[in-house]
Amino acid sequence: FPSHDTVLRFFGNGAILWETGLVLAVSLLCISVITYATVNCFSKSKFTPAIASLAVAANTPFLVQFYNGGLSQGWALVGTSGMFFALTLHFSPSNRDRSRNRSIFVLFTFAWLAITVTYIDASIVLVLFALVAIFVLIIFSRTSIIPFIKLFFGSGVLAALLVPMFTFATLLTFDFRIRAARYRDWE
């Protein structure tokens, strides 16, 4: 891969703006497609998914966060949206025969990759969410627990195995994150 100096020589000083703009465009496109697909699962209208997708893509606080250096939050938003879309597909009534589990597993894996590689804190929150979801499933639907654990945590393990250097770096720095969260000055 070319070095950053090579990119700057080829594209000039505006290369940084091109890179940021490209990341923003791809993030907004991905979040728009995921939102459209998710809302389309619940809506019979053809306009509702398009309006929801446009509303999410034109989300002003997200654009301000992105402008202030939130590139990683942009990709984590895409991964989190993909994760909830996969959960929607997994728990949808049309998936009772579990015929789409392989596709949902792939979607979960890519969502984990988008979240963990760009913004590890979001994946920690999702693991906590999954633990709460397991307790809710214990109360309401015990038969759904094992398939949920296989899909959610199995895809997370596969994603961790697909990026071994990042996983190793995360494991090395995990105690620093815990200590930093514990000693925050909230006053």
N, C-alpha and C positions, 0 to 999 in steps of 0.2 A: 504494500500500500504506500502511496506517496506520503511524504512527511507534510506537516502543516506549512513549512517554509515553501515547499514545492507548490502547494495549493495557492499560497499567497502570491508567489511569483507568476503563476499562470492566470489567476483571476484578479489579482490586485488586492488592494486593501478592502474592497467591498465583499471579499469572499466570506468574511464573518457574517455579514448581513444575509448573504445568499444561504449560508448554512442554517442560520437561525430561522430564516423565512421558510426554507424547505422543511425543517423539523416542525414548524408551526403548521404548515400546509398539510403535511402528512398526518399530524396529530388530529387536526380538525376533520380531515377526510375520514380517518379511522373512527373517530368518535361519532361522526355523523352516520356512517354506515351501521355501526353497532346500535346506535339509538334507533335508527330506522327499523332495523331488524327486530329489536326488542319490542318496540311499540306496535309493529306490524303483527306480532304474535297475539296481541290483546285487542286490536282494533279491527273492525270490519270496514272502516272508512279508508279510502286511499289517500286522503289529505292529512289525516291525523298523524301518521308516521312522518310525513314530510315536514309538517309544521313542528313537531317535536324535535326532529333532527336539526332543523334550522335554528330552533330556539337554543339547543344545546351548543351548536357550533358558534352561535353569535353571543354566547354568554360573556358579558363584559367583565365580571370579576375574574374569570379564567384568563381572558386576554390580558388583563392588567397583571395578573400573577405571572403569566408567561413573559410579558414585557420586562418585568422586574427580575428575571432570571429563573423562572420556574420551568425550565425545559424538562426537568425530571418529573415534575408534577404533571405536565402535559402527557407524557408517556404513561405515567402511573394511572392517570384518569382513563386512558384508552384500555389499559390492562384491567383496571377495576370494572369498567363497563363491560368488557369482554367476559370477565368472571361472572358478573350478575346476569349477563345474557345466557351464559352456559348454565347457570343455576335455574334460570327461567325455563330453558329447554329441558333440563333434567327433571324438574318437578311438574312439567306441563302434563295435562291429562292425555295428550296425544302420544306421550312417551311411556305409556304403561307397559308396553311389551319390551321396552328397553332396546329397541331395534337401532336407535341412533347413538348408543353409548360410545361407540368408537369415535364418531365425529365429535361428540361432546367432550370426550377425553382429550382429543387433539385441541379443541377450542380452549379447554381448561389449561392445557400445557402452554399454549402460546400466550394466554392471558398471564399465567405465572411468569413466563419469561419477560413479558413487557413490564410487569410490576417489579419483580425482584432485581432485574438488572438496572433499572433506572431509579428506583426509589424503594429501597429495602424496608423503610419504615411502614410503607403501605402494606407490604406483605405480612409484616408482623401484626398489623391491625386485622388483616383478613384471616389470619390463623386464629386470632381471638374471636372473630366473628364466627368462624367455623365451629369453635368449641361451644359457643352459645347456641348455634344452630343444632348441634348434636343433642344438647340438653332439651331443646324444644322438640326435636324429633323423638326423643325418648318419651315425651309426654303425649304427642299427637300421632306419631306414625313410626312405630318401632321397626316396621319392615323396610323403611327407607334409610335406616342408619348405615347399614353395611354398604349398599351401593353408593351412598353419598361419600362415605369415608374413602372408598376405593377411587372414586372419580376425583374428589377434591385433593386428598393428600397424595394419592398415587401420581397424579399429574404434577403435583408440586415436587415430589421426589424426582420424577423424570426431568423436570425443568432444571432442578439443581444439578443433576448428572450431566445435562447438556452443556452447562457452563461451569466446569469444575474449578477454573481459576477464580471466578467470581465467588463461587460458593466457599472456597477456601479462604478468600479474603474476608468474606462476611463472617465466617466462623472466628477468624482471628480478631476481628474488631467488635464482635458482638458484646463483649463485656464492657467496652468503652461506651457503647450506646446505652447500656443499662445504667452504668454509673452516671452518664450525662443526664439521663432522664430522671434519675433519683435525686440528684443534687441541683435541681433547677431552683433559682431564686424567684419565687412567685410573689414576693412582696414588692 
